[in-house]
Structures are given as structure tokens and as C-alpha cells.
Amino acid sequence: MLPPDESSHVTGLAIDVGPAEHVHWLSEHGGRHDLCQVYAWEPWHFEYRPEWVNGDVCRPPVPG
């Protein structure tokens, strides 16, 4: 875990999304924009991860 001043939120590379229907939509379509769910235990947390995208599909999140 990064210190707060080094988090991907502070660097502009992460967002937390809500409500649940928006999380679901971004889970389905985020790969088109290189936004992927990174951690299985934080379904609302998405990061800009172009290296995780194959076509328009993100790789699975890190398991909890």
C-alpha cells in the first residue's frame, strides 16, 4: 500500500466509482478507455492501466 501522497488517486491515474450500476458499466466498458478494476476487494476502484488491456478487455483484478 502506498502512502497517501503517492497514491494513484493523487497522481491522477485512479478513480473510485459509484453507485453500483456505474461500477458494473465501467467493469464492462472500461477497457475501451484503459480503465481497469485493479483489486478484487475494491470493486469501485479503477486505474488507468493500458498494459492490462487486450483489445477492449481488462485482465482480471488482483484477487483478494
Distance bins in CASP14 RR format, pairs under 12 A and 6 or more apart:
PFRMAT RR
TARGET T0000
AUTHOR 0000-0000-0000
RMODE 2
METHOD distances of the structure
MODEL  1
1 7 0 0 0 0 1 0 0 0 0 0 0
1 8 0 0 0 0 0 1 0 0 0 0 0
1 39 0 0 0 0 0 1 0 0 0 0 0
1 42 0 0 0 0 0 1 0 0 0 0 0
2 8 1 0 0 1 0 0 0 0 0 0 0
2 9 0 0 0 0 1 0 0 0 0 0 0
2 10 0 0 0 0 1 0 0 0 0 0 0
2 11 0 0 0 0 1 0 0 0 0 0 0
2 13 0 0 0 0 0 1 0 0 0 0 0
2 14 0 0 0 0 0 1 0 0 0 0 0
2 47 0 0 0 0 0 1 0 0 0 0 0
3 9 0 0 0 0 0 1 0 0 0 0 0
3 10 0 0 0 0 1 0 0 0 0 0 0
4 10 1 0 0 1 0 0 0 0 0 0 0
4 11 0 0 0 0 0 1 0 0 0 0 0
5 11 0 0 0 0 1 0 0 0 0 0 0
6 12 0 0 0 0 0 1 0 0 0 0 0
6 13 0 0 0 0 0 1 0 0 0 0 0
6 14 0 0 0 0 0 1 0 0 0 0 0
7 13 0 0 0 0 1 0 0 0 0 0 0
7 14 1 0 0 1 0 0 0 0 0 0 0
7 15 0 0 0 0 0 1 0 0 0 0 0
7 16 0 0 0 0 0 1 0 0 0 0 0
7 38 0 0 0 0 0 1 0 0 0 0 0
7 45 0 0 0 0 0 1 0 0 0 0 0
7 47 0 0 0 0 0 1 0 0 0 0 0
8 14 1 1 0 0 0 0 0 0 0 0 0
8 15 0 0 0 0 1 0 0 0 0 0 0
8 16 0 0 0 0 0 1 0 0 0 0 0
8 35 0 0 0 0 0 1 0 0 0 0 0
8 36 0 0 0 0 0 1 0 0 0 0 0
8 38 0 0 0 0 1 0 0 0 0 0 0
8 39 0 0 0 0 0 1 0 0 0 0 0
8 42 0 0 0 0 0 1 0 0 0 0 0
8 45 0 0 0 0 1 0 0 0 0 0 0
8 46 0 0 0 0 1 0 0 0 0 0 0
8 47 1 0 1 0 0 0 0 0 0 0 0
8 48 0 0 0 0 1 0 0 0 0 0 0
8 49 0 0 0 0 1 0 0 0 0 0 0
9 15 1 0 0 1 0 0 0 0 0 0 0
9 16 1 0 0 1 0 0 0 0 0 0 0
9 38 0 0 0 0 0 1 0 0 0 0 0
9 42 0 0 0 0 0 1 0 0 0 0 0
9 45 0 0 0 0 1 0 0 0 0 0 0
9 46 0 0 0 0 0 1 0 0 0 0 0
9 47 0 0 0 0 1 0 0 0 0 0 0
9 48 0 0 0 0 0 1 0 0 0 0 0
11 47 0 0 0 0 1 0 0 0 0 0 0
11 48 0 0 0 0 1 0 0 0 0 0 0
12 35 0 0 0 0 0 1 0 0 0 0 0
12 46 0 0 0 0 0 1 0 0 0 0 0
12 47 0 0 0 0 1 0 0 0 0 0 0
12 48 1 0 0 1 0 0 0 0 0 0 0
13 34 0 0 0 0 1 0 0 0 0 0 0
13 35 0 0 0 0 1 0 0 0 0 0 0
13 36 0 0 0 0 0 1 0 0 0 0 0
13 38 0 0 0 0 0 1 0 0 0 0 0
13 45 0 0 0 0 0 1 0 0 0 0 0
13 46 0 0 0 0 1 0 0 0 0 0 0
13 47 1 0 1 0 0 0 0 0 0 0 0
13 48 1 0 1 0 0 0 0 0 0 0 0
13 49 0 0 0 0 1 0 0 0 0 0 0
13 50 0 0 0 0 0 1 0 0 0 0 0
14 35 0 0 0 0 1 0 0 0 0 0 0
14 36 0 0 0 0 0 1 0 0 0 0 0
14 37 0 0 0 0 0 1 0 0 0 0 0
14 38 1 0 0 1 0 0 0 0 0 0 0
14 39 0 0 0 0 0 1 0 0 0 0 0
14 42 0 0 0 0 0 1 0 0 0 0 0
14 44 0 0 0 0 0 1 0 0 0 0 0
14 45 1 0 0 1 0 0 0 0 0 0 0
14 46 1 0 0 1 0 0 0 0 0 0 0
14 47 1 0 1 0 0 0 0 0 0 0 0
14 48 1 0 0 1 0 0 0 0 0 0 0
14 49 0 0 0 0 1 0 0 0 0 0 0
15 22 0 0 0 0 0 1 0 0 0 0 0
15 23 0 0 0 0 0 1 0 0 0 0 0
15 26 0 0 0 0 1 0 0 0 0 0 0
15 30 0 0 0 0 0 1 0 0 0 0 0
15 33 0 0 0 0 0 1 0 0 0 0 0
15 35 1 0 0 1 0 0 0 0 0 0 0
15 36 0 0 0 0 0 1 0 0 0 0 0
15 37 0 0 0 0 0 1 0 0 0 0 0
15 38 0 0 0 0 0 1 0 0 0 0 0
15 42 0 0 0 0 0 1 0 0 0 0 0
15 44 0 0 0 0 1 0 0 0 0 0 0
15 45 1 0 0 1 0 0 0 0 0 0 0
15 46 1 0 1 0 0 0 0 0 0 0 0
15 47 1 0 0 1 0 0 0 0 0 0 0
15 48 0 0 0 0 1 0 0 0 0 0 0
16 22 0 0 0 0 0 1 0 0 0 0 0
16 23 0 0 0 0 1 0 0 0 0 0 0
16 26 0 0 0 0 0 1 0 0 0 0 0
16 35 0 0 0 0 0 1 0 0 0 0 0
16 37 0 0 0 0 0 1 0 0 0 0 0
16 38 0 0 0 0 0 1 0 0 0 0 0
16 39 0 0 0 0 0 1 0 0 0 0 0
16 42 0 0 0 0 1 0 0 0 0 0 0
16 43 0 0 0 0 0 1 0 0 0 0 0
16 44 1 0 1 0 0 0 0 0 0 0 0
16 45 1 0 1 0 0 0 0 0 0 0 0
16 46 1 0 0 1 0 0 0 0 0 0 0
16 47 0 0 0 0 0 1 0 0 0 0 0
17 23 1 0 1 0 0 0 0 0 0 0 0
17 24 0 0 0 0 1 0 0 0 0 0 0
17 25 0 0 0 0 1 0 0 0 0 0 0
17 26 1 0 1 0 0 0 0 0 0 0 0
17 27 0 0 0 0 1 0 0 0 0 0 0
17 29 0 0 0 0 0 1 0 0 0 0 0
17 30 0 0 0 0 0 1 0 0 0 0 0
17 35 0 0 0 0 1 0 0 0 0 0 0
17 36 0 0 0 0 0 1 0 0 0 0 0
17 37 0 0 0 0 1 0 0 0 0 0 0
17 42 0 0 0 0 0 1 0 0 0 0 0
17 43 0 0 0 0 1 0 0 0 0 0 0
17 44 1 0 1 0 0 0 0 0 0 0 0
17 45 1 0 0 1 0 0 0 0 0 0 0
17 46 1 0 0 1 0 0 0 0 0 0 0
17 47 0 0 0 0 0 1 0 0 0 0 0
18 24 0 0 0 0 1 0 0 0 0 0 0
18 25 0 0 0 0 1 0 0 0 0 0 0
18 26 0 0 0 0 1 0 0 0 0 0 0
18 27 0 0 0 0 0 1 0 0 0 0 0
18 42 0 0 0 0 0 1 0 0 0 0 0
18 43 0 0 0 0 1 0 0 0 0 0 0
18 44 1 0 1 0 0 0 0 0 0 0 0
18 45 0 0 0 0 0 1 0 0 0 0 0
18 46 0 0 0 0 0 1 0 0 0 0 0
19 25 0 0 0 0 0 1 0 0 0 0 0
19 26 0 0 0 0 0 1 0 0 0 0 0
19 43 0 0 0 0 0 1 0 0 0 0 0
19 44 0 0 0 0 1 0 0 0 0 0 0
20 26 0 0 0 0 0 1 0 0 0 0 0
20 27 0 0 0 0 0 1 0 0 0 0 0
20 43 0 0 0 0 1 0 0 0 0 0 0
20 44 0 0 0 0 1 0 0 0 0 0 0
21 27 0 0 0 0 0 1 0 0 0 0 0
21 28 0 0 0 0 0 1 0 0 0 0 0
21 44 0 0 0 0 0 1 0 0 0 0 0
22 28 0 0 0 0 0 1 0 0 0 0 0
22 29 0 0 0 0 0 1 0 0 0 0 0
22 30 0 0 0 0 0 1 0 0 0 0 0
22 35 0 0 0 0 0 1 0 0 0 0 0
22 43 0 0 0 0 0 1 0 0 0 0 0
22 44 0 0 0 0 1 0 0 0 0 0 0
22 46 0 0 0 0 0 1 0 0 0 0 0
23 29 0 0 0 0 0 1 0 0 0 0 0
23 30 0 0 0 0 0 1 0 0 0 0 0
23 35 0 0 0 0 0 1 0 0 0 0 0
23 37 0 0 0 0 1 0 0 0 0 0 0
23 42 0 0 0 0 0 1 0 0 0 0 0
23 43 1 0 1 0 0 0 0 0 0 0 0
23 44 1 0 1 0 0 0 0 0 0 0 0
23 45 0 0 0 0 1 0 0 0 0 0 0
23 46 0 0 0 0 1 0 0 0 0 0 0
23 61 0 0 0 0 0 1 0 0 0 0 0
24 30 0 0 0 0 0 1 0 0 0 0 0
24 37 0 0 0 0 0 1 0 0 0 0 0
24 43 0 0 0 0 1 0 0 0 0 0 0
24 44 0 0 0 0 0 1 0 0 0 0 0
25 31 0 0 0 0 0 1 0 0 0 0 0
25 32 0 0 0 0 0 1 0 0 0 0 0
25 33 0 0 0 0 0 1 0 0 0 0 0
25 35 0 0 0 0 0 1 0 0 0 0 0
25 37 0 0 0 0 0 1 0 0 0 0 0
25 46 0 0 0 0 0 1 0 0 0 0 0
26 32 0 0 0 0 0 1 0 0 0 0 0
26 33 0 0 0 0 1 0 0 0 0 0 0
26 34 0 0 0 0 0 1 0 0 0 0 0
26 35 1 0 0 1 0 0 0 0 0 0 0
26 36 0 0 0 0 1 0 0 0 0 0 0
26 37 1 0 0 1 0 0 0 0 0 0 0
26 43 0 0 0 0 1 0 0 0 0 0 0
26 44 0 0 0 0 1 0 0 0 0 0 0
26 45 0 0 0 0 0 1 0 0 0 0 0
26 46 1 0 1 0 0 0 0 0 0 0 0
26 47 0 0 0 0 0 1 0 0 0 0 0
26 58 0 0 0 0 1 0 0 0 0 0 0
27 35 0 0 0 0 1 0 0 0 0 0 0
27 36 0 0 0 0 1 0 0 0 0 0 0
27 37 1 0 1 0 0 0 0 0 0 0 0
27 38 0 0 0 0 0 1 0 0 0 0 0
27 40 0 0 0 0 0 1 0 0 0 0 0
27 43 1 0 0 1 0 0 0 0 0 0 0
27 44 0 0 0 0 0 1 0 0 0 0 0
27 45 0 0 0 0 0 1 0 0 0 0 0
27 46 0 0 0 0 1 0 0 0 0 0 0
27 57 0 0 0 0 0 1 0 0 0 0 0
27 58 0 0 0 0 1 0 0 0 0 0 0
27 60 0 0 0 0 0 1 0 0 0 0 0
27 61 0 0 0 0 1 0 0 0 0 0 0
28 35 0 0 0 0 0 1 0 0 0 0 0
28 36 0 0 0 0 0 1 0 0 0 0 0
28 37 0 0 0 0 0 1 0 0 0 0 0
28 56 0 0 0 0 1 0 0 0 0 0 0
28 57 0 0 0 0 1 0 0 0 0 0 0
28 58 0 0 0 0 1 0 0 0 0 0 0
29 35 0 0 0 0 1 0 0 0 0 0 0
29 36 0 0 0 0 0 1 0 0 0 0 0
29 37 0 0 0 0 0 1 0 0 0 0 0
29 46 0 0 0 0 0 1 0 0 0 0 0
29 53 0 0 0 0 0 1 0 0 0 0 0
29 56 1 0 0 1 0 0 0 0 0 0 0
29 57 0 0 0 0 0 1 0 0 0 0 0
29 58 0 0 0 0 0 1 0 0 0 0 0
30 36 1 0 0 1 0 0 0 0 0 0 0
30 37 0 0 0 0 1 0 0 0 0 0 0
30 46 1 0 0 1 0 0 0 0 0 0 0
30 47 0 0 0 0 0 1 0 0 0 0 0
30 48 0 0 0 0 0 1 0 0 0 0 0
30 49 0 0 0 0 0 1 0 0 0 0 0
30 50 0 0 0 0 0 1 0 0 0 0 0
30 52 0 0 0 0 0 1 0 0 0 0 0
30 53 0 0 0 0 1 0 0 0 0 0 0
30 55 0 0 0 0 0 1 0 0 0 0 0
30 56 1 0 0 1 0 0 0 0 0 0 0
30 57 0 0 0 0 1 0 0 0 0 0 0
30 58 1 0 0 1 0 0 0 0 0 0 0
31 37 0 0 0 0 1 0 0 0 0 0 0
31 46 0 0 0 0 1 0 0 0 0 0 0
31 47 0 0 0 0 0 1 0 0 0 0 0
31 48 0 0 0 0 0 1 0 0 0 0 0
31 49 0 0 0 0 1 0 0 0 0 0 0
31 50 0 0 0 0 1 0 0 0 0 0 0
31 51 0 0 0 0 0 1 0 0 0 0 0
31 52 0 0 0 0 1 0 0 0 0 0 0
31 53 1 0 1 0 0 0 0 0 0 0 0
31 54 0 0 0 0 1 0 0 0 0 0 0
31 55 1 0 0 1 0 0 0 0 0 0 0
31 56 1 0 1 0 0 0 0 0 0 0 0
31 57 1 0 0 1 0 0 0 0 0 0 0
31 58 1 0 1 0 0 0 0 0 0 0 0
31 59 0 0 0 0 1 0 0 0 0 0 0
32 50 0 0 0 0 0 1 0 0 0 0 0
32 53 0 0 0 0 1 0 0 0 0 0 0
32 55 0 0 0 0 1 0 0 0 0 0 0
32 56 1 0 1 0 0 0 0 0 0 0 0
32 57 0 0 0 0 1 0 0 0 0 0 0
32 58 0 0 0 0 1 0 0 0 0 0 0
33 46 0 0 0 0 1 0 0 0 0 0 0
33 47 0 0 0 0 0 1 0 0 0 0 0
33 48 0 0 0 0 1 0 0 0 0 0 0
33 49 0 0 0 0 0 1 0 0 0 0 0
33 50 0 0 0 0 1 0 0 0 0 0 0
33 52 0 0 0 0 0 1 0 0 0 0 0
33 53 0 0 0 0 1 0 0 0 0 0 0
33 56 0 0 0 0 1 0 0 0 0 0 0
33 58 0 0 0 0 0 1 0 0 0 0 0
34 46 0 0 0 0 1 0 0 0 0 0 0
34 47 0 0 0 0 1 0 0 0 0 0 0
34 48 1 0 1 0 0 0 0 0 0 0 0
34 49 1 0 0 1 0 0 0 0 0 0 0
34 50 1 0 1 0 0 0 0 0 0 0 0
34 51 0 0 0 0 1 0 0 0 0 0 0
34 52 1 0 0 1 0 0 0 0 0 0 0
34 53 1 0 1 0 0 0 0 0 0 0 0
34 54 0 0 0 0 0 1 0 0 0 0 0
34 55 0 0 0 0 0 1 0 0 0 0 0
34 56 0 0 0 0 1 0 0 0 0 0 0
34 57 0 0 0 0 0 1 0 0 0 0 0
34 58 0 0 0 0 1 0 0 0 0 0 0
34 59 0 0 0 0 0 1 0 0 0 0 0
35 45 0 0 0 0 0 1 0 0 0 0 0
35 46 1 0 1 0 0 0 0 0 0 0 0
35 47 1 0 0 1 0 0 0 0 0 0 0
35 48 1 0 0 1 0 0 0 0 0 0 0
35 49 1 0 0 1 0 0 0 0 0 0 0
35 50 0 0 0 0 1 0 0 0 0 0 0
35 52 0 0 0 0 1 0 0 0 0 0 0
35 53 0 0 0 0 1 0 0 0 0 0 0
35 56 0 0 0 0 0 1 0 0 0 0 0
35 58 1 0 0 1 0 0 0 0 0 0 0
36 42 0 0 0 0 0 1 0 0 0 0 0
36 43 0 0 0 0 0 1 0 0 0 0 0
36 45 0 0 0 0 1 0 0 0 0 0 0
36 46 1 0 0 1 0 0 0 0 0 0 0
36 47 1 0 0 1 0 0 0 0 0 0 0
36 48 0 0 0 0 1 0 0 0 0 0 0
36 49 1 0 1 0 0 0 0 0 0 0 0
36 50 0 0 0 0 1 0 0 0 0 0 0
36 51 0 0 0 0 1 0 0 0 0 0 0
36 52 1 0 1 0 0 0 0 0 0 0 0
36 53 1 0 0 1 0 0 0 0 0 0 0
36 54 0 0 0 0 0 1 0 0 0 0 0
36 56 0 0 0 0 0 1 0 0 0 0 0
36 57 0 0 0 0 1 0 0 0 0 0 0
36 58 1 1 0 0 0 0 0 0 0 0 0
36 59 1 0 0 1 0 0 0 0 0 0 0
36 60 0 0 0 0 1 0 0 0 0 0 0
36 61 1 0 0 1 0 0 0 0 0 0 0
36 62 0 0 0 0 0 1 0 0 0 0 0
37 43 1 0 0 1 0 0 0 0 0 0 0
37 44 0 0 0 0 1 0 0 0 0 0 0
37 45 1 0 0 1 0 0 0 0 0 0 0
37 46 1 0 1 0 0 0 0 0 0 0 0
37 47 0 0 0 0 1 0 0 0 0 0 0
37 49 0 0 0 0 1 0 0 0 0 0 0
37 52 0 0 0 0 1 0 0 0 0 0 0
37 53 0 0 0 0 0 1 0 0 0 0 0
37 57 0 0 0 0 0 1 0 0 0 0 0
37 58 1 0 0 1 0 0 0 0 0 0 0
37 59 0 0 0 0 1 0 0 0 0 0 0
37 60 0 0 0 0 1 0 0 0 0 0 0
37 61 1 0 1 0 0 0 0 0 0 0 0
37 62 0 0 0 0 1 0 0 0 0 0 0
37 63 0 0 0 0 0 1 0 0 0 0 0
38 44 0 0 0 0 0 1 0 0 0 0 0
38 45 1 0 0 1 0 0 0 0 0 0 0
38 46 1 0 0 1 0 0 0 0 0 0 0
38 47 1 0 1 0 0 0 0 0 0 0 0
38 48 0 0 0 0 0 1 0 0 0 0 0
38 49 1 0 0 1 0 0 0 0 0 0 0
38 51 0 0 0 0 0 1 0 0 0 0 0
38 52 0 0 0 0 1 0 0 0 0 0 0
38 58 0 0 0 0 1 0 0 0 0 0 0
38 59 0 0 0 0 1 0 0 0 0 0 0
38 60 0 0 0 0 0 1 0 0 0 0 0
38 61 1 0 1 0 0 0 0 0 0 0 0
38 62 1 0 0 1 0 0 0 0 0 0 0
38 63 0 0 0 0 0 1 0 0 0 0 0
38 64 0 0 0 0 0 1 0 0 0 0 0
39 45 1 0 0 1 0 0 0 0 0 0 0
39 46 0 0 0 0 1 0 0 0 0 0 0
39 47 0 0 0 0 1 0 0 0 0 0 0
39 49 0 0 0 0 0 1 0 0 0 0 0
39 60 0 0 0 0 0 1 0 0 0 0 0
39 61 1 0 1 0 0 0 0 0 0 0 0
39 62 1 0 1 0 0 0 0 0 0 0 0
39 63 0 0 0 0 1 0 0 0 0 0 0
39 64 1 0 0 1 0 0 0 0 0 0 0
40 59 0 0 0 0 0 1 0 0 0 0 0
40 60 1 0 0 1 0 0 0 0 0 0 0
40 61 1 0 1 0 0 0 0 0 0 0 0
40 62 1 0 0 1 0 0 0 0 0 0 0
40 63 1 0 1 0 0 0 0 0 0 0 0
40 64 1 0 1 0 0 0 0 0 0 0 0
41 61 0 0 0 0 1 0 0 0 0 0 0
41 62 0 0 0 0 1 0 0 0 0 0 0
41 63 0 0 0 0 1 0 0 0 0 0 0
41 64 1 0 1 0 0 0 0 0 0 0 0
42 61 0 0 0 0 1 0 0 0 0 0 0
42 62 0 0 0 0 1 0 0 0 0 0 0
42 63 0 0 0 0 0 1 0 0 0 0 0
42 64 0 0 0 0 1 0 0 0 0 0 0
43 61 0 0 0 0 1 0 0 0 0 0 0
43 64 0 0 0 0 0 1 0 0 0 0 0
44 61 0 0 0 0 0 1 0 0 0 0 0
45 61 0 0 0 0 1 0 0 0 0 0 0
45 62 0 0 0 0 0 1 0 0 0 0 0
46 52 0 0 0 0 0 1 0 0 0 0 0
46 58 0 0 0 0 1 0 0 0 0 0 0
46 61 0 0 0 0 1 0 0 0 0 0 0
47 53 0 0 0 0 0 1 0 0 0 0 0
47 58 0 0 0 0 1 0 0 0 0 0 0
47 61 0 0 0 0 0 1 0 0 0 0 0
47 62 0 0 0 0 0 1 0 0 0 0 0
48 58 0 0 0 0 0 1 0 0 0 0 0
49 58 1 0 0 1 0 0 0 0 0 0 0
49 59 0 0 0 0 1 0 0 0 0 0 0
49 61 0 0 0 0 0 1 0 0 0 0 0
49 62 0 0 0 0 0 1 0 0 0 0 0
50 56 0 0 0 0 0 1 0 0 0 0 0
50 58 0 0 0 0 0 1 0 0 0 0 0
50 59 0 0 0 0 0 1 0 0 0 0 0
51 58 0 0 0 0 0 1 0 0 0 0 0
51 59 0 0 0 0 1 0 0 0 0 0 0
52 58 1 0 1 0 0 0 0 0 0 0 0
52 59 1 0 1 0 0 0 0 0 0 0 0
52 60 0 0 0 0 1 0 0 0 0 0 0
52 61 0 0 0 0 1 0 0 0 0 0 0
52 62 0 0 0 0 0 1 0 0 0 0 0
53 59 1 0 0 1 0 0 0 0 0 0 0
54 60 0 0 0 0 0 1 0 0 0 0 0
END
